[in-house]
Amino acid sequence: MLLPDNPISGPDGDRFGFGTHAKVLCDSITTAEGLPLTIGVFGPWGMGKSSFMKVCEGLLKERGVRTVWFNPWKYDQKDEIWHALIQTVLTEIAVDLDRRREAGEETRQERLSAALDTVKRLSRAAAWLLARRAAGPLTAGFLAAEDVDAVQSALTAPGAETYLHVNRFEQDFREVVDIYSDGGRLVLFVDDLDRCHEEAAITVLDSLKLFLGEGSCVFVLAMDYQVVAEAAAKRFDREGTDGARGRQYLEKLIHFPFHLPGIPFELLYQQLSSEVTDPAVGASRELWELIEVAFAANPRRVRRFINGLNHTVRTLQQHDGRPGSDRLLHAGVLLAFQIKFPDFFSALQNDPGVWTRFDDAEFTKSDLGGRDGELAARNPGVRRLIAAVSSRRTGFSFPPPPTASVLRLLTEVLTVTGGGLTGEGDAHAG
């Protein structure tokens, strides 16, 4: 069985205890004054930011609040992404306005029709700017054709003022949102900013200010703070410093930082222990100790690990029937190496004795020298993992490191069926 990695669809699918935190945040969203307001939902890769925002979206819809969802990572180019953002919002509004106009009373039809006409005009203006390939987000929609080249040159010059021409578009959008939300607010969820190309991520943030900064909107942005701050630092400080410029940029943009609450590891165990192909191993304390030390309570990483382990178990069953628990635990540890420390995993393939030497060094609390020392330095954290799964550790029943023949078999199988794609340092990508 392959475990999917899709975000939950709403409050009814909440399995990780997000509901209470989401309700408090939604209370703040629905009562906030002085809009627009920008909320940053911060959390590392794989920790459930999308699921949390889906819970929030569902709760807001239950309260009659208008919402729009946008995934910027689908668009690579700078001009594509700001245009896609605007058109996504406008399309959602247009479809709903048209539906409400057809079903509404005559007294409301005229107002809804006027708002729909404004939406269409805004959409045409954005399309015109895209066709002109205007450099950077522009908001006027009324530039004369002969001004385009001059504007492009001005906006691409170092230090140029990018808030030129921010007038009519913002005013029209504000009026549309007021009608669309019945005098309330529109909540725009922007997901996966940290999956975007650096320039694209910052373009999304700029576009929110430039195009939509006057509407009664709440922008809820999901991101890994460090990833986006580094992208902003590169954008605004080409020479490179300590990243302070990037942090300052986000601090000015984000009015309320919300740090995603951690998921109790016990909840992950309850949800996923039955998904392990071998029930005995799936229920073992050793396997879940390995998972907790290697991946903490990160749902995405744990699912990826279990998928790889299940494939490995099935492959081993083709080799020698039902493999024993020691072999499956060896396979699990090696899979954790492959996912978190691919360099160490490769070293094991060439030198099966590496695991034993590292295990001995942890037991005697001694330093590693030569190539082993270099390998340990390149893989910070690997010694901690080896110590956690050592057969010498009290309270658990981990097997000793595998023999060279067993290790070669398992690494051969894992090379085909394992769950490793990137090292831990690249975990935020994709």
Secondary structure, DSSP 4 states (H G I P E B T S, - for coil): -PPP-PPP-SGGG--SS-HHHHHHHHHHHHH--SS-EEEEEE--TTSSHHHHHHHHHHHHHHTT-EEEEE-GGG--SHHHHHHHHHHHHHHHHHHHHHHHHHHS-HHHHHHHHHHHHHHHHHHHHHHHHHHTT-SS----S---GGGHHHHHHHHHSTT--TTTT-SHHHHHHHHHHHHHTTTS-EEEEE--GGGS-HHHHHHHHHHHHHHHTTSSEEEEEEE-HHHHHHHHHHHH-TT--SSHHHHHHHHHH-SEEEEPPPPPHHHHHHHHGGGSSSHHHHT-HHHHHHHHHHHTT-HHHHHHHHHHHHHHHHHHHHHHSS--HHHHHHHHHHHHHHHH-HHHHHHHHH-TTHHHHHHHHHHHT----HHHHHHHHHSTTHHHHHHHT-TTSTTS-PPPPPPHHHHHHHHHHHHHH----S-GGGTT--
